[in-house]
Amino acid sequence: MRRINCERYPCHFPEQDCSLCFCPFYPCMEERTNGRIDERGEWFCQDCFVVHCPDTVAMVVDALMIGEAVSDVWKKVESLL
């Protein structure tokens, strides 16, 4: 799902899946996602390629909907990196 009327679209990359507009793992602090600490010392994830990839979104949403803990879902995401 894309929200092309969003003033921030694409906040990560064109054709992203916007179902998870706010990352449930923020701040993951995982540089393998292309995130990084910015000049203010805050986690910056604009270059993250993980949470808006359609296959990853589907897996995360499915897992959260059946009640899996966010930390357990993050472990699944990490295995994809």
PLY file of the C-alpha trace (Angstrom):
ply
format ascii 1.0
element vertex 81
property float x
property float y
property float z
element edge 80
property int vertex1
property int vertex2
end_header
0.00 0.00 0.00
1.33 3.43 -0.94
0.08 6.73 0.37
1.09 8.87 -2.59
-0.87 11.84 -1.19
1.44 11.90 1.85
3.66 14.98 1.89
6.59 12.75 2.89
6.12 10.10 0.20
8.48 8.54 -0.54
10.09 8.91 2.85
12.40 5.99 2.11
12.27 4.90 -1.54
9.82 4.96 -4.47
7.28 2.14 -4.58
7.66 1.47 -0.86
4.93 -0.17 1.20
3.62 2.46 3.62
1.59 0.09 5.81
4.09 0.65 8.61
4.28 4.42 8.43
5.99 4.46 11.83
8.55 1.75 12.42
7.60 -0.52 15.34
11.32 -1.14 15.89
12.43 2.50 16.12
15.15 3.04 17.13
16.58 -0.31 16.10
20.17 0.98 16.12
21.02 -1.60 13.48
23.36 -0.15 10.86
22.74 -3.09 8.51
19.36 -1.45 7.76
21.22 1.62 6.39
20.16 3.60 9.44
22.73 5.65 11.33
23.30 8.09 14.16
22.96 11.64 12.80
24.87 14.78 13.73
22.42 15.41 16.61
23.10 11.97 18.06
19.67 10.66 17.07
18.86 7.53 15.14
18.23 8.47 11.50
16.47 5.86 9.40
15.52 7.61 6.17
17.84 5.29 4.23
16.43 2.14 5.85
15.37 -0.42 3.27
13.76 -2.92 5.65
10.42 -1.84 7.09
8.92 -0.59 3.84
9.79 -3.64 1.72
6.49 -5.38 0.91
7.61 -8.89 1.95
8.98 -7.65 5.26
5.87 -5.56 5.94
3.66 -8.60 5.39
5.73 -10.72 7.76
5.83 -8.01 10.45
2.12 -7.23 10.27
1.16 -10.92 10.33
3.38 -11.58 13.34
2.16 -8.56 15.28
-1.49 -9.34 14.48
-1.20 -12.79 16.05
0.32 -11.25 19.17
4.02 -11.93 18.78
6.21 -9.65 20.87
7.89 -6.81 18.99
11.28 -8.06 20.18
10.58 -11.51 18.72
9.44 -10.03 15.43
12.60 -7.92 15.30
14.66 -11.11 15.61
12.92 -12.40 12.49
13.67 -9.16 10.67
17.32 -9.32 11.73
17.58 -12.77 10.19
16.67 -11.19 6.84
19.48 -8.62 6.95
0 1
1 2
2 3
3 4
4 5
5 6
6 7
7 8
8 9
9 10
10 11
11 12
12 13
13 14
14 15
15 16
16 17
17 18
18 19
19 20
20 21
21 22
22 23
23 24
24 25
25 26
26 27
27 28
28 29
29 30
30 31
31 32
32 33
33 34
34 35
35 36
36 37
37 38
38 39
39 40
40 41
41 42
42 43
43 44
44 45
45 46
46 47
47 48
48 49
49 50
50 51
51 52
52 53
53 54
54 55
55 56
56 57
57 58
58 59
59 60
60 61
61 62
62 63
63 64
64 65
65 66
66 67
67 68
68 69
69 70
70 71
71 72
72 73
73 74
74 75
75 76
76 77
77 78
78 79
79 80
